[in-house]
Amino acid sequence: MPKEEKISAFEFMAKRLKALADPTRLAIIHSLCEGEKNVTTLIKITGFSQARISKHLRILREENLVVSRRDHRKIFYTPSDNLPNRICELVLESLKNSNTSSRRIIESYRWTPNG
């Protein structure tokens, strides 16, 4: 693979990971892993403002991490696939194996919504 293509691939990967590297977006994704939700429901679950939820959903949509569907005046969101869930599970597993001060919190947390 030519050097330019490798750099481009790394840039694409970094952009995708950057979209997940935000606590607000992770909370939104986690909520959506439990099932399809609209903005109003996400506000109730997360406690974030409508503007904050909408901003982060836009970023997640731009990176194709969530998809939306319209039902009359409401828009419902779901993860586009299992990728965010798998990435978060891997990160949590690596944190459990480290000697971080937050290890106890991480060990008590389950990313998988139904797990």
C-alpha positions as a LaTeX table, in Angstrom:
\begin{tabular}{lrrr}
\hline
Residue & $x$ (\AA) & $y$ (\AA) & $z$ (\AA) \\
\hline
Met1 & 0.00 & 0.00 & 0.00 \\
Pro2 & 1.45 & 3.41 & $-0.94$ \\
Lys3 & 2.44 & 5.71 & 1.92 \\
Glu4 & $-0.28$ & 8.25 & 1.02 \\
Glu5 & $-3.00$ & 5.59 & 1.28 \\
Lys6 & $-1.71$ & 4.45 & 4.68 \\
Ile7 & $-1.81$ & 8.00 & 6.01 \\
Ser8 & $-5.31$ & 8.46 & 4.63 \\
Ala9 & $-6.48$ & 5.23 & 6.27 \\
Phe10 & $-5.03$ & 6.35 & 9.61 \\
Glu11 & $-6.74$ & 9.71 & 9.26 \\
Phe12 & $-10.09$ & 8.00 & 8.67 \\
Met13 & $-9.56$ & 5.74 & 11.68 \\
Ala14 & $-8.55$ & 8.68 & 13.88 \\
Lys15 & $-11.65$ & 10.63 & 12.84 \\
Arg16 & $-13.90$ & 7.69 & 13.74 \\
Leu17 & $-12.20$ & 7.17 & 17.10 \\
Lys18 & $-12.36$ & 10.90 & 17.81 \\
Ala19 & $-16.13$ & 10.81 & 17.33 \\
Leu20 & $-16.30$ & 8.20 & 20.10 \\
Ala21 & $-13.78$ & 9.95 & 22.34 \\
Asp22 & $-16.27$ & 12.15 & 24.16 \\
Pro23 & $-18.14$ & 11.31 & 27.39 \\
Thr24 & $-21.39$ & 12.84 & 26.12 \\
Arg25 & $-21.31$ & 10.85 & 22.89 \\
Leu26 & $-20.46$ & 7.66 & 24.79 \\
Ala27 & $-23.44$ & 8.22 & 27.10 \\
Ile28 & $-25.70$ & 8.75 & 24.09 \\
Ile29 & $-24.41$ & 5.63 & 22.33 \\
His30 & $-24.82$ & 3.61 & 25.51 \\
Ser31 & $-28.43$ & 4.75 & 25.85 \\
Leu32 & $-29.12$ & 3.92 & 22.21 \\
Cys33 & $-27.66$ & 0.42 & 22.63 \\
Glu34 & $-30.65$ & $-0.28$ & 24.87 \\
Gly35 & $-33.00$ & 0.54 & 22.00 \\
Glu36 & $-34.18$ & 3.22 & 19.63 \\
Lys37 & $-34.75$ & 6.64 & 21.23 \\
Asn38 & $-35.67$ & 10.17 & 20.29 \\
Val39 & $-34.04$ & 13.35 & 21.60 \\
Thr40 & $-36.67$ & 13.86 & 24.32 \\
Thr41 & $-36.01$ & 10.40 & 25.72 \\
Leu42 & $-32.24$ & 10.92 & 25.56 \\
Ile43 & $-32.64$ & 14.17 & 27.51 \\
Lys44 & $-34.55$ & 12.34 & 30.25 \\
Ile45 & $-32.03$ & 9.48 & 30.43 \\
Thr46 & $-28.81$ & 11.49 & 30.29 \\
Gly47 & $-29.85$ & 14.78 & 31.87 \\
Phe48 & $-28.14$ & 16.68 & 29.05 \\
Ser49 & $-29.74$ & 19.68 & 27.35 \\
Gln50 & $-31.52$ & 19.42 & 24.02 \\
Ala51 & $-28.82$ & 21.52 & 22.35 \\
Arg52 & $-26.06$ & 19.29 & 23.72 \\
Ile53 & $-27.81$ & 16.07 & 22.65 \\
Ser54 & $-28.52$ & 17.43 & 19.16 \\
Lys55 & $-24.93$ & 18.62 & 18.68 \\
His56 & $-23.49$ & 15.25 & 19.61 \\
Leu57 & $-26.05$ & 13.28 & 17.60 \\
Arg58 & $-25.02$ & 15.33 & 14.56 \\
Ile59 & $-21.38$ & 14.31 & 15.07 \\
Leu60 & $-22.36$ & 10.66 & 15.56 \\
Arg61 & $-24.51$ & 10.76 & 12.40 \\
Glu62 & $-21.71$ & 12.38 & 10.37 \\
Glu63 & $-19.44$ & 9.49 & 11.33 \\
Asn64 & $-22.19$ & 6.95 & 10.56 \\
Leu65 & $-22.17$ & 5.72 & 14.16 \\
Val66 & $-25.92$ & 6.29 & 14.50 \\
Val67 & $-28.78$ & 6.23 & 12.03 \\
Ser68 & $-32.09$ & 8.02 & 12.25 \\
Arg69 & $-35.62$ & 7.51 & 11.07 \\
Arg70 & $-38.52$ & 9.94 & 11.07 \\
Asp71 & $-41.91$ & 9.03 & 12.50 \\
His72 & $-44.20$ & 12.00 & 11.88 \\
Arg73 & $-42.56$ & 14.87 & 13.80 \\
Lys74 & $-40.17$ & 12.77 & 15.88 \\
Ile75 & $-36.78$ & 11.47 & 14.83 \\
Phe76 & $-35.56$ & 8.22 & 16.39 \\
Tyr77 & $-31.93$ & 7.17 & 16.63 \\
Thr78 & $-30.16$ & 3.81 & 16.86 \\
Pro79 & $-26.53$ & 2.74 & 16.55 \\
Ser80 & $-25.69$ & 1.99 & 12.92 \\
Asp81 & $-23.96$ & $-1.24$ & 13.94 \\
Asn82 & $-22.26$ & $-2.90$ & 16.89 \\
Leu83 & $-18.90$ & $-1.12$ & 16.39 \\
Pro84 & $-19.22$ & 1.47 & 19.20 \\
Asn85 & $-20.30$ & $-1.25$ & 21.61 \\
Arg86 & $-17.37$ & $-3.49$ & 20.67 \\
Ile87 & $-14.84$ & $-0.64$ & 20.94 \\
Cys88 & $-16.12$ & 0.39 & 24.37 \\
Glu89 & $-16.04$ & $-3.19$ & 25.61 \\
Leu90 & $-12.40$ & $-3.51$ & 24.49 \\
Val91 & $-11.42$ & $-0.23$ & 26.15 \\
Leu92 & $-13.15$ & $-1.20$ & 29.40 \\
Glu93 & $-11.43$ & $-4.58$ & 29.35 \\
Ser94 & $-8.03$ & $-2.95$ & 28.88 \\
Leu95 & $-8.76$ & $-0.55$ & 31.75 \\
Lys96 & $-9.75$ & $-3.44$ & 34.01 \\
Asn97 & $-6.35$ & $-4.99$ & 33.36 \\
Ser98 & $-4.46$ & $-1.81$ & 34.19 \\
Asn99 & $-3.46$ & $-0.40$ & 37.55 \\
Thr100 & $-5.53$ & 2.75 & 37.36 \\
Ser101 & $-7.04$ & 4.44 & 40.39 \\
Ser102 & $-10.49$ & 4.10 & 38.84 \\
Arg103 & $-10.22$ & 0.34 & 38.40 \\
Arg104 & $-12.94$ & $-0.40$ & 40.96 \\
Ile105 & $-15.41$ & 1.89 & 39.17 \\
Ile106 & $-14.58$ & 0.34 & 35.83 \\
Glu107 & $-14.89$ & $-3.21$ & 37.17 \\
Ser108 & $-18.36$ & $-2.47$ & 38.54 \\
Tyr109 & $-19.51$ & $-0.98$ & 35.24 \\
Arg110 & $-20.90$ & $-3.06$ & 32.41 \\
Trp111 & $-20.92$ & $-1.41$ & 29.01 \\
Thr112 & $-23.31$ & $-3.91$ & 27.53 \\
Pro113 & $-26.73$ & $-2.44$ & 28.40 \\
Asn114 & $-28.29$ & $-5.84$ & 29.01 \\
Gly115 & $-25.14$ & $-7.37$ & 30.52 \\
\hline
\end{tabular}
